[in-house]
Amino acid sequence: MPENDVLSPSATLWLLDGSQLRDEDLRSFAARLSASEARRCADFARPTRRRQFLLGRMLLRFAAAGLTGLSASKLSVLELSPHKPPQLIFPDGQRLAPNFSLSHSGEWVACVISSEATLGLDIEVNKPNRDLDAISEIAFHPREHIWFVAQPSAERVSAFYSLWCAREALFKLHCNLGCETDGSPLVGDENAGIFQSNGRHCYPLQVPDLCIVVFSDRQLSAIHQRILTGLSPGD
């Protein structure tokens, strides 16, 4: 992370390990969904995906409450379509909503939020037993694939998920900005260890067994991390 700069915005990353949440808490959370969220949640066929959606929307309210000082119960979320980011709605209808991005992987859900910078976030649980070479050849730009297969064997799992998350986070940033990703590779001939995209800022973060990448349209002075092992309706 760059050193603190009063002219640069900051962001806060909220991480929730949902494995410890009780069923009664989930039912209480479900009752708080807006009508559009409830319809979207019901569209997921798999219970795991419904759970991830539900926890992500509750974590968004929690993160926004922490940033604005409002009660999470006063905030609502509007789902426009499955292909567009949700909109955070304030009770007075006049407050400028903060910028945020959501992601999930396994039992983990995450939300990064900022009052100024536009953001994109992706998280992935590291799974070393997948055929990463084959996935890389299909999913990555040819230059990225060459970079990946050249990584030392001990670092290849970390390298794969870092690049995967970077591509997903950049895509989400561009969605939030309302522009298209150009498909250019995120690595050059001489990669310095941080993935590059013209005019965008990439921030890989370290949490055990979890890869996290944030992309921002502006340089950030800091990304504060808040890791939660539980979340109750009373929070």
C-alpha positions in Angstrom: 0.0 0.0 0.0 1.2 3.6 -0.6 2.0 5.8 2.3 -0.9 7.8 3.7 -1.7 10.8 1.6 -4.4 13.2 2.8 -5.3 13.9 -0.9 -5.9 10.2 -1.6 -9.0 8.3 -0.7 -9.0 5.2 1.5 -11.2 2.1 1.5 -12.3 -0.5 4.0 -12.4 -4.2 3.2 -14.9 -6.2 5.3 -14.5 -10.0 5.4 -17.0 -12.4 6.9 -16.4 -16.1 7.6 -20.0 -17.3 7.3 -19.3 -20.8 8.6 -20.2 -19.9 12.2 -23.5 -18.2 11.5 -26.6 -19.8 13.0 -29.7 -20.8 11.0 -31.9 -18.4 13.0 -29.6 -15.5 12.2 -29.9 -16.4 8.5 -33.7 -16.4 8.7 -33.6 -13.0 10.4 -31.4 -11.6 7.7 -33.6 -13.0 5.0 -36.6 -11.1 6.5 -34.6 -7.8 6.0 -34.1 -8.2 2.3 -35.8 -5.7 0.0 -38.4 -7.0 -2.4 -36.0 -6.9 -5.3 -33.3 -8.7 -3.2 -35.8 -11.4 -2.1 -36.7 -12.1 -5.8 -33.1 -12.3 -6.8 -32.2 -14.6 -3.9 -35.1 -16.9 -4.7 -33.8 -17.3 -8.3 -30.7 -19.2 -7.0 -31.2 -22.9 -7.3 -28.4 -23.9 -5.0 -28.7 -23.3 -1.2 -25.0 -22.4 -1.0 -25.4 -19.6 -3.6 -28.5 -18.3 -1.8 -26.6 -18.2 1.5 -23.7 -16.3 -0.2 -26.1 -13.8 -1.7 -27.8 -13.3 1.6 -24.6 -12.8 3.6 -23.2 -10.5 1.0 -26.2 -8.2 1.1 -26.1 -8.1 4.9 -22.4 -7.4 5.0 -22.9 -4.6 2.5 -25.4 -3.0 5.0 -23.0 -3.5 7.8 -20.1 -1.9 5.9 -22.2 1.0 4.8 -23.4 1.6 8.3 -19.8 1.6 9.6 -18.8 4.2 6.9 -21.8 6.5 7.3 -22.8 6.1 11.0 -26.4 5.1 10.0 -28.1 2.0 11.4 -27.8 -1.0 9.1 -31.5 -1.5 9.5 -32.2 1.9 7.9 -30.4 0.9 4.7 -31.9 -0.8 1.7 -30.6 -2.4 -1.5 -32.1 -2.3 -4.9 -31.4 -5.1 -7.4 -31.7 -3.8 -10.9 -30.8 -7.0 -12.7 -28.5 -10.0 -12.4 -26.0 -8.3 -14.7 -25.8 -4.9 -12.9 -24.3 -4.0 -9.5 -26.9 -3.5 -6.8 -27.7 0.1 -5.6 -27.5 1.1 -1.9 -30.5 3.2 -0.9 -30.5 5.7 2.0 -33.7 6.5 4.0 -33.6 10.2 3.2 -33.1 9.5 -0.6 -30.6 12.4 -0.7 -27.3 11.2 0.8 -24.7 10.2 -1.8 -24.2 6.5 -1.6 -20.6 5.2 -1.1 -18.9 3.1 -3.7 -18.6 -0.6 -3.0 -17.9 -4.0 -4.6 -18.9 -7.5 -3.3 -17.4 -11.0 -3.7 -17.7 -14.5 -2.3 -15.9 -17.7 -2.3 -16.8 -20.8 -0.3 -17.9 -19.7 3.2 -16.3 -16.3 2.8 -18.1 -13.1 1.7 -16.4 -9.7 1.3 -17.3 -6.1 0.7 -14.9 -3.2 -0.1 -16.3 0.3 0.4 -15.1 3.9 -0.1 -16.7 7.3 0.1 -14.7 8.5 -2.9 -12.9 5.8 -5.0 -14.7 3.5 -7.4 -13.7 -0.1 -6.7 -13.7 -3.7 -7.9 -13.1 -6.7 -5.6 -12.6 -10.4 -6.0 -11.8 -13.1 -3.5 -11.0 -16.8 -4.0 -10.3 -19.6 -1.6 -7.0 -21.2 -2.8 -7.6 -24.7 -4.2 -4.2 -26.2 -5.1 -5.7 -29.5 -6.4 -7.3 -28.0 -9.5 -5.6 -28.3 -13.0 -4.4 -24.7 -12.9 -2.3 -25.1 -16.1 -5.3 -26.1 -18.2 -7.5 -23.4 -16.7 -4.8 -20.8 -17.2 -4.5 -21.7 -20.9 -8.2 -21.3 -21.4 -9.0 -18.4 -19.2 -6.0 -16.1 -19.4 -4.5 -13.9 -22.1 -1.7 -15.8 -23.9 0.9 -13.4 -22.3 -0.6 -14.0 -18.9 -0.5 -17.8 -19.4 3.2 -17.6 -20.4 3.9 -15.6 -17.2 2.0 -18.1 -15.1 3.7 -21.2 -16.3 7.1 -19.5 -15.8 6.4 -19.1 -12.0 8.4 -21.3 -9.6 6.4 -24.4 -8.7 6.1 -23.4 -5.0 4.5 -20.1 -6.0 2.2 -21.2 -8.8 -1.0 -21.6 -6.8 -0.6 -18.1 -5.3 0.3 -16.7 -8.7 -2.7 -18.3 -10.4 -5.3 -17.1 -7.9 -3.7 -13.6 -7.7 -4.0 -13.2 -11.5 -7.5 -14.7 -11.5 -8.7 -12.3 -8.8 -7.0 -9.4 -10.5 -8.9 -10.0 -13.8 -12.2 -10.4 -11.9 -11.6 -7.3 -9.8 -10.7 -5.2 -12.8 -13.9 -6.4 -14.6 -16.0 -5.4 -11.6 -14.3 -2.0 -11.5 -15.1 -1.4 -15.1 -18.7 -2.5 -14.5 -19.0 0.0 -11.7 -17.5 2.7 -13.9 -19.9 1.8 -16.7 -17.1 1.0 -19.2 -15.8 -2.1 -20.9 -12.6 -4.1 -20.1 -10.3 -4.0 -23.1 -8.9 -7.5 -22.6 -5.3 -6.3 -22.4 -2.9 -8.6 -20.4 -2.3 -7.6 -16.8 1.4 -8.7 -17.0 4.1 -7.2 -19.2 7.3 -8.7 -20.4 9.0 -7.7 -17.1 6.3 -8.1 -14.4 7.1 -6.3 -11.2 4.8 -8.4 -9.1 1.8 -6.0 -9.2 -0.7 -6.5 -12.0 -1.0 -3.4 -14.2 -3.9 -1.8 -16.2 -3.8 1.6 -17.8 -5.1 4.2 -15.3 -6.2 1.6 -12.7 -4.6 0.8 -9.4 -4.2 -2.8 -8.2 -4.0 -3.9 -4.5 -3.3 -7.6 -3.7 -4.1 -8.4 0.0 -2.9 -11.3 2.1 -5.2 -13.4 4.3 -4.3 -17.1 5.0 -5.7 -19.5 2.4 -7.6 -16.7 0.7 -6.6 -14.5 -2.3 -7.9 -11.0 -2.4 -7.4 -8.3 -5.0 -8.9 -4.8 -5.1 -8.8 -2.6 -8.1 -9.5 1.2 -7.8 -9.8 4.0 -10.3 -7.8 6.2 -7.9 -4.7 5.6 -5.8 -5.7 4.7 -2.3 -3.9 5.9 0.8 -4.9 2.7 2.7 -7.2 -0.3 2.7 -8.3 -1.0 6.2 -9.2 -4.6 6.9 -12.1 -5.8 9.1 -12.3 -9.6 9.5 -15.5 -10.9 11.1 -16.1 -14.4 12.4 -19.8 -13.8 13.0 -22.6 -11.3 12.3 -25.8 -11.1 14.2 -29.1 -9.3 13.4 -28.4 -7.0 16.4 -25.0 -5.7 15.1 
